[in-house]
């Protein structure tokens, strides 16, 4: 399903791999300057407007209780610890007493894909994520669209 007429971001199928929640969104990057996965992750989160960055960070820490690092640390992306890197992907993972969230950004061919996997802990974690999931489902496509526009200006 296309979420934008001008910069299409599509929800794609994703294997939940045991997660209680899994989603993936794909954006076309054909014709854009080639960027490694860590650069894409930084554009998505760290080049968003400052007010949006603050809102995201506050929601992750205050709403979800995620243990995040310094927003400007090199081994973090807007506070999310980088837990794995590969030539075509980067994994950001954060935990709280309520849940564990893993974001994996993959660059392949003419697409960039943002996948999220959430493992909830207990009834409270399930309830908190039930409130957060619709917001996440709206935010990721918007952030990806914004990132593709930013990347286009680097050509």
N, C-alpha and C positions, 0 to 999 in steps of 0.2 A: 504494500500500500504506500503510495507516494505521499509524503508529508509536506512537500513544497513543489510548486510549479516551476520556480526559477532555479533552485538548487535542490534537486531531489535527494532526500534521505529516505531510505527504505528500511523498514523493519525486516530482518531476515531471520530465518530459522536458526536456532541454536540448541545444542544438546545441553540440557541442564546439568549433566554430570553430577547428579546427587544434590544439586542446589535446590533450595526451596523456591527461589525466583531466578529466572534467567531471561535476559533479553539481549538482542543484538541489533544494531543499526548500522547501515552501510551507506557511505556517501561516495559518489564518483570523484575521482581525482585526476582523470585523464586530462592532459593538457596543463596540469599544474606543475610547478617545480617539484622535482622528487625530494621528499623529506623523509628522514628516518622516523621510526615510531616515537622516539622520545620527543622529537620536535613537534610532532602532531599532538602528543599528550600535553605538551606545554602550551601550544597554541590554543587548544580546547579550553584548558583551565586557566593558565597564567596570563593569557592575552585577552581574556574576557574583561569587560569593564570592571573597574575596581569595586564598585558597589555590588556587582553580581558576585565577584570573588568573595567578598565579605559575607554575603548572604549564604553562599554555598558552604563556606567554611563554618559559619555559625550553625547552619542546619546539620552538617555532618557531625560537628562536635556536640552541640547542644541537643539537637533532636535525636540523633542516632547514637550519640555517646562515643563516636569513633575516636580512637587514640591516634591523633595525627601528629606529625612532626612540624618543624618550622616551615612556614609557607615558602621561604626563599632558599631552603637548603637544596643543594645539587642532587642529593640522593632521594629527594622527594619532589613530587609535582603538586603544588599548592597544598602541601602538607601530607599528601598520600605517599607512604613509603614505596619505593620502587623495589619489588621483590624478585623480579626476573626481567632479563632483557635478552633479545635475540635479534638477528639482523632484520627480521620482519615483524617483531612484536615487542611490546613492553607490558609488564603486569604491575598494577598498583593494587596493594592490598592493605586494608585497615580492619581492625577488630574493635569490638566493644563488648561489654557484658551481654548485650542484646543480640548481636549479630556479627558475622564476618562478611565483608564485602570485598569482592575482587573485580577490578576493571581490567580488561585486556584489550589493548588497541593493536590491531594488526593492519599492516600495509601490504597489499598484494595486488599485483597487476594494476588495474585502473580504479581500485577501490580502497577505502580505508574503512575498517569495521571496528566499532566500539561494542564490546560484549561486557555484560555485567552479570555476576553470579553472587547471590546472597544466600548465606546459610543463617537461619534465625535460631535463637536460643530461647526456648520456652514460650509461654503464652504472651508474655509482655513483648518479647522480641517480634513475635508474629504480628501482634497488634500494632506496634510501632511501624513495622515495615509495611503493613497494609495501608497506613496513612501516607508513608513516604513513597511507595511504589508509583502511584499515579503522577506524582511530581517528578520523579526520576524519569518516567516514561515520556514526559513532556520536555524536560530539560535537555536530555542527551541529544535528541535531534536538533534542537535549537542551537546547542553548543557546537555540534558538528557542522551545521550550515554556516554558522559564524566563522568557524575555523577554515572552511573551504574558501570563504570570501577573503579572509586574511591571507591565506596561502596564495591566492590568485594575485594579490597585490605585490607579491615577491617575485613575480615573473620578470 
